[in-house]
Amino acid sequence: SNPMWRATIDILDFVTFANASYSGGIIVTDWFNDNSKKDVTRDLKITVKFLSNEIRADGIKIDIHERICKLSNSNSCSINKIKSEVSGELKLAILKSATRLEKDLTAERVKNFKRKLTVGRDN
């Protein structure tokens, strides 16, 4: 129920996962296509590494890899790690979502605690 993990799963729900290991602290998506060019295929893969259970900017690392293949020769592909604004946008979205999830979880715990106190007084 780690909010960072749950938020990441929610944010990346548009793509399938090749690997998702809660205990290993990593999520890796399958390659997915952005259909940007006609003469080449450009696929992306996102890797999310959890460095902490705390909701902090340095508690998560996002890498994006790009695979470019020429349609005329599918054996001619190159794979590179890319720097993209998308990784920063994903990170921010995950952190915001995790913060909301944590806030909701805390509110639910407080509500349950108050309910137990009230029930305890009635006895």
Backbone as JSON Lines, residues from 0, in Angstrom:
{"i":0,"aa":"S","n":[0.82,-1.21,0.0],"ca":[0.0,0.0,0.0],"c":[0.86,1.26,0.0]}
{"i":1,"aa":"N","n":[2.11,1.15,-0.3],"ca":[3.0,2.31,-0.38],"c":[2.43,3.31,-1.38]}
{"i":2,"aa":"P","n":[2.19,4.56,-0.96],"ca":[1.6,5.54,-1.86],"c":[2.43,5.82,-3.13]}
{"i":3,"aa":"M","n":[3.76,5.8,-3.03],"ca":[4.58,6.03,-4.22],"c":[4.35,4.92,-5.24]}
{"i":4,"aa":"W","n":[4.31,3.69,-4.77],"ca":[4.09,2.53,-5.64],"c":[2.72,2.63,-6.29]}
{"i":5,"aa":"R","n":[1.69,2.85,-5.49],"ca":[0.33,2.93,-6.0],"c":[0.17,4.07,-6.99]}
{"i":6,"aa":"A","n":[0.76,5.22,-6.69],"ca":[0.67,6.37,-7.59],"c":[1.34,6.06,-8.94]}
{"i":7,"aa":"T","n":[2.47,5.39,-8.9],"ca":[3.18,5.04,-10.13],"c":[2.35,4.09,-10.99]}
{"i":8,"aa":"I","n":[1.75,3.1,-10.35],"ca":[0.9,2.15,-11.08],"c":[-0.26,2.91,-11.74]}
{"i":9,"aa":"D","n":[-0.86,3.83,-11.0],"ca":[-1.98,4.62,-11.54],"c":[-1.55,5.5,-12.71]}
{"i":10,"aa":"I","n":[-0.43,6.17,-12.56],"ca":[0.04,7.1,-13.59],"c":[0.44,6.35,-14.87]}
{"i":11,"aa":"L","n":[1.03,5.18,-14.72],"ca":[1.51,4.41,-15.89],"c":[0.49,3.38,-16.38]}
{"i":12,"aa":"D","n":[-0.78,3.59,-16.07],"ca":[-1.79,2.6,-16.45],"c":[-2.04,2.53,-17.95]}
{"i":13,"aa":"F","n":[-1.44,3.43,-18.74],"ca":[-1.63,3.45,-20.19],"c":[-0.74,2.44,-20.91]}
{"i":14,"aa":"V","n":[0.16,1.8,-20.2],"ca":[1.11,0.88,-20.84],"c":[1.24,-0.38,-19.99]}
{"i":15,"aa":"T","n":[1.58,-1.5,-20.63],"ca":[1.76,-2.75,-19.89],"c":[3.15,-2.78,-19.26]}
{"i":16,"aa":"F","n":[3.29,-3.59,-18.25],"ca":[4.55,-3.7,-17.53],"c":[5.3,-4.96,-17.92]}
{"i":17,"aa":"A","n":[6.59,-4.82,-18.15],"ca":[7.46,-5.98,-18.39],"c":[7.91,-6.57,-17.06]}
{"i":18,"aa":"N","n":[8.05,-5.69,-16.05],"ca":[8.5,-6.11,-14.73],"c":[7.96,-5.13,-13.71]}
{"i":19,"aa":"A","n":[7.38,-5.66,-12.66],"ca":[6.92,-4.81,-11.55],"c":[7.22,-5.58,-10.27]}
{"i":20,"aa":"S","n":[8.26,-5.16,-9.58],"ca":[8.72,-5.85,-8.38],"c":[8.65,-4.9,-7.19]}
{"i":21,"aa":"Y","n":[7.63,-5.08,-6.36],"ca":[7.47,-4.22,-5.19],"c":[8.67,-4.37,-4.26]}
{"i":22,"aa":"S","n":[9.07,-5.62,-3.99],"ca":[10.19,-5.85,-3.08],"c":[11.51,-5.39,-3.68]}
{"i":23,"aa":"G","n":[11.62,-5.42,-5.0],"ca":[12.83,-4.96,-5.67],"c":[12.84,-3.46,-5.91]}
{"i":24,"aa":"G","n":[11.68,-2.84,-5.74],"ca":[11.58,-1.39,-5.89],"c":[11.75,-0.9,-7.31]}
{"i":25,"aa":"I","n":[11.17,-1.64,-8.27],"ca":[11.34,-1.25,-9.68],"c":[10.1,-1.59,-10.49]}
{"i":26,"aa":"I","n":[9.8,-0.73,-11.44],"ca":[8.75,-0.98,-12.43],"c":[9.37,-0.68,-13.79]}
{"i":27,"aa":"V","n":[9.22,-1.63,-14.72],"ca":[9.72,-1.45,-16.09],"c":[8.57,-1.71,-17.03]}
{"i":28,"aa":"T","n":[8.3,-0.76,-17.91],"ca":[7.22,-0.95,-18.87],"c":[7.71,-1.76,-20.07]}
{"i":29,"aa":"D","n":[6.76,-2.3,-20.81],"ca":[7.08,-2.86,-22.12],"c":[7.38,-1.7,-23.06]}
{"i":30,"aa":"W","n":[7.96,-2.03,-24.2],"ca":[8.16,-1.01,-25.24],"c":[6.79,-0.59,-25.74]}
{"i":31,"aa":"F","n":[6.6,0.7,-25.94],"ca":[5.37,1.18,-26.55],"c":[5.71,2.22,-27.58]}
{"i":32,"aa":"N","n":[4.82,2.37,-28.56],"ca":[5.11,3.18,-29.74],"c":[4.39,4.52,-29.65]}
{"i":33,"aa":"D","n":[5.1,5.57,-30.05],"ca":[4.47,6.89,-30.09],"c":[4.05,7.3,-31.51]}
{"i":34,"aa":"N","n":[4.31,6.44,-32.5],"ca":[3.9,6.66,-33.89],"c":[4.25,8.05,-34.42]}
{"i":35,"aa":"S","n":[5.47,8.49,-34.14],"ca":[5.83,9.86,-34.52],"c":[6.31,9.98,-35.98]}
{"i":36,"aa":"K","n":[6.9,8.93,-36.52],"ca":[7.44,9.03,-37.89],"c":[6.99,7.81,-38.69]}
{"i":37,"aa":"K","n":[6.96,7.98,-39.99],"ca":[6.47,6.9,-40.87],"c":[7.57,5.97,-41.36]}
{"i":38,"aa":"D","n":[8.8,6.47,-41.54],"ca":[9.87,5.65,-42.11],"c":[10.67,4.89,-41.04]}
{"i":39,"aa":"V","n":[10.45,5.24,-39.79],"ca":[11.1,4.55,-38.68],"c":[10.06,4.31,-37.58]}
{"i":40,"aa":"T","n":[10.32,3.31,-36.76],"ca":[9.48,3.14,-35.57],"c":[10.28,3.61,-34.37]}
{"i":41,"aa":"R","n":[9.62,4.33,-33.53],"ca":[10.24,4.86,-32.32],"c":[9.43,4.32,-31.14]}
{"i":42,"aa":"D","n":[10.05,3.47,-30.37],"ca":[9.41,2.89,-29.2],"c":[10.08,3.43,-27.95]}
{"i":43,"aa":"L","n":[9.29,3.53,-26.88],"ca":[9.81,4.02,-25.61],"c":[9.6,2.97,-24.53]}
{"i":44,"aa":"K","n":[10.46,3.0,-23.55],"ca":[10.36,2.13,-22.37],"c":[10.67,3.0,-21.17]}
{"i":45,"aa":"I","n":[9.85,2.87,-20.12],"ca":[10.03,3.66,-18.91],"c":[10.44,2.73,-17.77]}
{"i":46,"aa":"T","n":[11.47,3.14,-17.04],"ca":[11.92,2.41,-15.85],"c":[11.79,3.34,-14.66]}
{"i":47,"aa":"V","n":[11.09,2.86,-13.63],"ca":[10.93,3.63,-12.4],"c":[11.61,2.86,-11.28]}
{"i":48,"aa":"K","n":[12.55,3.51,-10.61],"ca":[13.26,2.91,-9.48],"c":[12.88,3.66,-8.22]}
{"i":49,"aa":"F","n":[12.48,2.92,-7.2],"ca":[12.11,3.51,-5.92],"c":[13.33,3.47,-5.0]}
{"i":50,"aa":"L","n":[13.79,4.63,-4.6],"ca":[14.98,4.74,-3.77],"c":[14.63,4.94,-2.31]}
{"i":51,"aa":"S","n":[13.35,5.2,-2.03],"ca":[12.89,5.45,-0.67],"c":[11.39,5.2,-0.61]}
{"i":52,"aa":"N","n":[10.88,4.86,0.57],"ca":[9.44,4.74,0.75],"c":[8.8,6.09,1.04]}
{"i":53,"aa":"E","n":[9.63,7.08,1.29],"ca":[9.12,8.41,1.58],"c":[8.76,9.13,0.28]}
{"i":54,"aa":"I","n":[7.78,10.01,0.38],"ca":[7.37,10.79,-0.78],"c":[8.3,12.0,-0.88]}
{"i":55,"aa":"R","n":[9.37,11.8,-1.66],"ca":[10.39,12.84,-1.84],"c":[10.87,12.77,-3.28]}
{"i":56,"aa":"A","n":[11.29,13.92,-3.79],"ca":[11.77,13.98,-5.17],"c":[12.98,13.08,-5.39]}
{"i":57,"aa":"D","n":[13.84,12.95,-4.38],"ca":[15.01,12.09,-4.54],"c":[14.72,10.64,-4.15]}
{"i":58,"aa":"G","n":[13.46,10.33,-3.91],"ca":[13.08,8.96,-3.56],"c":[12.63,8.14,-4.76]}
{"i":59,"aa":"I","n":[12.67,8.74,-5.93],"ca":[12.24,8.04,-7.15],"c":[13.13,8.48,-8.31]}
{"i":60,"aa":"K","n":[13.46,7.52,-9.16],"ca":[14.28,7.82,-10.35],"c":[13.56,7.25,-11.56]}
{"i":61,"aa":"I","n":[13.43,8.07,-12.59],"ca":[12.74,7.64,-13.81],"c":[13.69,7.75,-14.99]}
{"i":62,"aa":"D","n":[13.87,6.63,-15.69],"ca":[14.69,6.61,-16.9],"c":[13.78,6.27,-18.09]}
{"i":63,"aa":"I","n":[14.06,6.89,-19.21],"ca":[13.33,6.6,-20.44],"c":[14.33,6.17,-21.49]}
{"i":64,"aa":"H","n":[14.03,5.01,-22.1],"ca":[14.87,4.5,-23.19],"c":[14.07,4.58,-24.49]}
{"i":65,"aa":"E","n":[14.8,4.81,-25.55],"ca":[14.2,4.94,-26.87],"c":[14.82,3.9,-27.79]}
{"i":66,"aa":"R","n":[13.96,3.2,-28.53],"ca":[14.42,2.24,-29.54],"c":[13.93,2.73,-30.89]}
{"i":67,"aa":"I","n":[14.88,2.98,-31.77],"ca":[14.54,3.44,-33.12],"c":[14.95,2.37,-34.12]}
{"i":68,"aa":"C","n":[13.98,1.94,-34.92],"ca":[14.22,0.93,-35.95],"c":[13.77,1.47,-37.3]}
{"i":69,"aa":"K","n":[14.57,1.24,-38.31],"ca":[14.19,1.63,-39.66],"c":[13.22,0.58,-40.19]}
{"i":70,"aa":"L","n":[12.13,1.03,-40.78],"ca":[11.14,0.1,-41.3],"c":[11.69,-0.75,-42.44]}
{"i":71,"aa":"S","n":[12.62,-0.2,-43.2],"ca":[13.19,-0.94,-44.32],"c":[14.1,-2.08,-43.85]}
{"i":72,"aa":"N","n":[14.62,-1.99,-42.63],"ca":[15.51,-3.02,-42.09],"c":[15.24,-3.15,-40.59]}
{"i":73,"aa":"S","n":[14.34,-4.06,-40.23],"ca":[13.93,-4.19,-38.82],"c":[15.05,-4.69,-37.92]}
{"i":74,"aa":"N","n":[16.14,-5.2,-38.52],"ca":[17.29,-5.63,-37.71],"c":[18.2,-4.46,-37.36]}
{"i":75,"aa":"S","n":[17.91,-3.31,-37.94],"ca":[18.74,-2.13,-37.72],"c":[18.06,-1.23,-36.69]}
{"i":76,"aa":"C","n":[18.28,-1.54,-35.42],"ca":[17.67,-0.78,-34.33],"c":[18.76,-0.23,-33.42]}
{"i":77,"aa":"S","n":[18.48,0.92,-32.86],"ca":[19.39,1.46,-31.85],"c":[18.57,1.77,-30.6]}
{"i":78,"aa":"I","n":[19.18,1.5,-29.45],"ca":[18.52,1.76,-28.17],"c":[19.4,2.7,-27.37]}
{"i":79,"aa":"N","n":[18.78,3.78,-26.89],"ca":[19.52,4.78,-26.12],"c":[18.68,5.27,-24.96]}
{"i":80,"aa":"K","n":[19.35,5.56,-23.86],"ca":[18.71,6.25,-22.75],"c":[18.61,7.71,-23.15]}
{"i":81,"aa":"I","n":[17.43,8.29,-22.98],"ca":[17.26,9.67,-23.41],"c":[16.9,10.57,-22.22]}
{"i":82,"aa":"K","n":[17.27,11.82,-22.36],"ca":[16.84,12.82,-21.4],"c":[15.61,13.48,-22.0]}
{"i":83,"aa":"S","n":[14.55,13.48,-21.23],"ca":[13.3,14.0,-21.75],"c":[12.55,14.72,-20.65]}
{"i":84,"aa":"E","n":[11.79,15.73,-21.05],"ca":[10.93,16.42,-20.09],"c":[9.87,15.47,-19.55]}
{"i":85,"aa":"V","n":[9.57,14.43,-20.3],"ca":[8.55,13.48,-19.89],"c":[8.91,12.83,-18.56]}
{"i":86,"aa":"S","n":[10.17,12.51,-18.35],"ca":[10.55,11.88,-17.09],"c":[10.29,12.82,-15.91]}
{"i":87,"aa":"G","n":[10.58,14.09,-16.07],"ca":[10.3,15.07,-15.03],"c":[8.81,15.24,-14.8]}
{"i":88,"aa":"E","n":[8.04,15.25,-15.89],"ca":[6.58,15.38,-15.78],"c":[5.98,14.16,-15.09]}
{"i":89,"aa":"L","n":[6.47,12.97,-15.45],"ca":[6.0,11.75,-14.8],"c":[6.32,11.77,-13.31]}
{"i":90,"aa":"K","n":[7.54,12.17,-12.99],"ca":[7.97,12.22,-11.59],"c":[7.07,13.16,-10.79]}
{"i":91,"aa":"L","n":[6.8,14.33,-11.34],"ca":[5.94,15.3,-10.66],"c":[4.53,14.75,-10.49]}
{"i":92,"aa":"A","n":[4.0,14.12,-11.52],"ca":[2.65,13.55,-11.44],"c":[2.59,12.44,-10.39]}
{"i":93,"aa":"I","n":[3.62,11.61,-10.32],"ca":[3.67,10.53,-9.33],"c":[3.76,11.1,-7.93]}
{"i":94,"aa":"L","n":[4.6,12.09,-7.73],"ca":[4.74,12.7,-6.41],"c":[3.45,13.37,-5.96]}
{"i":95,"aa":"K","n":[2.78,14.07,-6.86],"ca":[1.5,14.7,-6.52],"c":[0.45,13.66,-6.16]}
{"i":96,"aa":"S","n":[0.36,12.62,-6.97],"ca":[-0.62,11.56,-6.72],"c":[-0.31,10.83,-5.42]}
{"i":97,"aa":"A","n":[0.96,10.55,-5.17],"ca":[1.35,9.87,-3.92],"c":[1.02,10.73,-2.71]}
{"i":98,"aa":"T","n":[1.2,12.04,-2.83],"ca":[0.87,12.95,-1.73],"c":[-0.62,12.91,-1.44]}
{"i":99,"aa":"R","n":[-1.44,12.92,-2.5],"ca":[-2.9,12.82,-2.31],"c":[-3.28,11.49,-1.67]}
{"i":100,"aa":"L","n":[-2.68,10.39,-2.16],"ca":[-2.97,9.08,-1.58],"c":[-2.58,9.01,-0.11]}
{"i":101,"aa":"E","n":[-1.43,9.56,0.23],"ca":[-0.96,9.58,1.62],"c":[-1.9,10.41,2.49]}
{"i":102,"aa":"K","n":[-2.33,11.54,1.99],"ca":[-3.26,12.4,2.73],"c":[-4.58,11.67,2.98]}
{"i":103,"aa":"D","n":[-5.11,11.0,1.95],"ca":[-6.35,10.24,2.09],"c":[-6.18,9.09,3.08]}
{"i":104,"aa":"L","n":[-5.04,8.42,3.01],"ca":[-4.77,7.31,3.92],"c":[-4.67,7.79,5.36]}
{"i":105,"aa":"T","n":[-4.02,8.92,5.57],"ca":[-3.9,9.49,6.91],"c":[-5.27,9.9,7.44]}
{"i":106,"aa":"A","n":[-6.08,10.52,6.6],"ca":[-7.43,10.93,7.01],"c":[-8.27,9.72,7.39]}
{"i":107,"aa":"E","n":[-8.13,8.64,6.64],"ca":[-8.87,7.41,6.94],"c":[-8.41,6.8,8.27]}
{"i":108,"aa":"R","n":[-7.12,6.83,8.52],"ca":[-6.59,6.3,9.79],"c":[-7.1,7.12,10.98]}
{"i":109,"aa":"V","n":[-7.11,8.45,10.82],"ca":[-7.61,9.32,11.89],"c":[-9.09,9.05,12.14]}
{"i":110,"aa":"K","n":[-9.84,8.92,11.07],"ca":[-11.28,8.63,11.18],"c":[-11.51,7.31,11.92]}
{"i":111,"aa":"N","n":[-10.76,6.28,11.56],"ca":[-10.9,4.98,12.22],"c":[-10.47,5.05,13.68]}
{"i":112,"aa":"F","n":[-9.41,5.8,13.96],"ca":[-8.95,5.95,15.34],"c":[-10.0,6.64,16.19]}
{"i":113,"aa":"K","n":[-10.59,7.72,15.66],"ca":[-11.64,8.43,16.39],"c":[-12.85,7.54,16.61]}
{"i":114,"aa":"R","n":[-13.19,6.73,15.62],"ca":[-14.31,5.8,15.75],"c":[-14.04,4.8,16.88]}
{"i":115,"aa":"K","n":[-12.83,4.29,16.95],"ca":[-12.47,3.34,18.02],"c":[-12.54,4.0,19.38]}
{"i":116,"aa":"L","n":[-12.11,5.25,19.47],"ca":[-12.18,5.98,20.74],"c":[-13.64,6.16,21.18]}
{"i":117,"aa":"T","n":[-14.5,6.51,20.23],"ca":[-15.91,6.72,20.52],"c":[-16.56,5.43,20.96]}
{"i":118,"aa":"V","n":[-16.26,4.32,20.29],"ca":[-16.81,3.02,20.64],"c":[-16.3,2.59,22.01]}
{"i":119,"aa":"G","n":[-15.05,2.9,22.31],"ca":[-14.47,2.54,23.6],"c":[-15.14,3.27,24.76]}
{"i":120,"aa":"R","n":[-15.55,4.5,24.54],"ca":[-16.21,5.29,25.59],"c":[-17.65,4.81,25.84]}
{"i":121,"aa":"D","n":[-18.26,4.27,24.79],"ca":[-19.65,3.82,24.93],"c":[-19.77,2.57,25.78]}
{"i":122,"aa":"N","n":[-18.69,1.84,25.95],"ca":[-18.75,0.57,26.71],"c":[-18.58,0.83,28.16]}
